[in-house]
Amino acid sequence: MPYRLKRRCPDCREGWLVLLTCPACRKMIAACDEDGGVFADGPAFDQPAVGGCYVSNHPVAGCPACRHVLEFAFAKRAEILGAGVPAGEFMRFPLWREPAKRKRRS
């Protein structure tokens, strides 16, 4: 399961900041799950990344640190703590999935 910060996106104020890691350079970013905005100034994650990087359905200029990777991986707990994010400021959250369909009895 992915991790997110416990506070809302400082830009749109609606989305949650999902913690992601660049598989090439291991830079951690936070990406808004609402508008895709990227924040690369961890552990605060309160200033948008320079260059207007976006993830998800938005155009991506690449990793804000190495510019090589377009797809990020969900950050692991050890990576988040290693980046200086206090344990009380992030949490796990499930990805949305469709509810199981009930079988009809005949």
C-alpha positions in Angstrom: 0.0 0.0 0.0 1.2 3.5 -0.7 1.9 6.2 1.8 0.6 9.8 1.9 1.2 12.8 4.1 -1.5 13.5 6.7 -2.1 17.0 5.3 -3.7 18.2 2.1 -1.9 19.5 -1.0 -0.7 23.1 -0.3 -1.5 24.1 -3.9 -5.1 22.8 -4.6 -6.0 22.2 -0.9 -8.1 19.2 -2.0 -5.8 16.4 -2.8 -3.5 14.2 -0.7 0.2 14.2 -1.2 1.3 10.7 -2.2 4.9 9.9 -1.4 6.8 8.5 -4.4 10.5 7.7 -5.2 12.4 8.0 -8.4 13.7 4.5 -9.3 16.8 5.9 -11.0 18.2 8.4 -8.4 16.0 7.5 -5.3 14.8 11.2 -4.9 11.6 11.3 -3.0 8.7 13.5 -4.2 5.2 14.1 -3.1 2.5 14.2 -5.8 -1.0 15.5 -5.4 -3.5 12.7 -6.1 -6.0 15.4 -7.2 -4.2 17.5 -9.7 -0.9 15.7 -10.1 1.3 18.6 -8.9 4.8 17.6 -7.7 6.5 18.8 -4.6 10.2 17.9 -4.4 11.4 19.9 -1.4 11.1 17.1 1.2 10.7 16.6 4.0 8.5 19.8 4.0 6.9 19.2 0.6 5.3 22.6 0.5 6.8 24.2 -2.6 6.0 23.0 -6.1 8.8 21.5 -8.1 10.6 23.9 -10.5 9.7 23.2 -14.1 6.0 22.3 -13.5 6.5 18.6 -13.2 3.3 16.6 -13.0 2.5 12.9 -12.6 -0.5 10.8 -13.3 -2.5 12.1 -16.3 -0.5 15.2 -16.7 2.6 15.9 -18.8 5.8 15.0 -17.0 9.2 16.7 -17.5 10.9 13.8 -15.6 12.2 13.5 -12.1 12.9 16.9 -10.7 16.4 15.7 -9.6 17.7 13.5 -12.5 15.2 14.3 -15.3 15.5 10.7 -16.6 12.5 8.9 -15.1 8.9 9.5 -16.0 7.4 6.8 -13.8 7.8 6.8 -10.0 7.4 4.0 -7.5 5.5 4.3 -4.3 7.9 5.2 -1.5 8.6 2.6 1.2 8.4 3.4 4.9 12.2 3.2 5.4 12.7 5.6 2.4 10.2 8.1 3.9 11.8 8.0 7.3 15.3 8.2 5.7 14.2 11.3 3.9 13.5 13.0 7.2 9.7 12.8 7.2 8.6 12.3 10.9 6.6 9.0 11.4 3.6 11.0 12.7 3.2 13.0 9.5 2.5 10.2 7.0 0.2 7.2 6.9 -0.7 4.3 4.6 -3.8 4.5 2.5 -5.5 2.0 0.3 -5.8 2.5 -3.4 -9.4 2.7 -4.6 -10.8 -0.5 -5.8 -14.3 -1.6 -6.9 -16.4 -3.2 -4.3 -16.8 -7.0 -4.6 -19.9 -8.0 -6.4 -22.3 -10.2 -4.5 -23.2 -13.5 -6.0 -26.9 -14.0 -6.6 -28.5 -17.0 -5.0 -30.6 -19.1 -7.3 
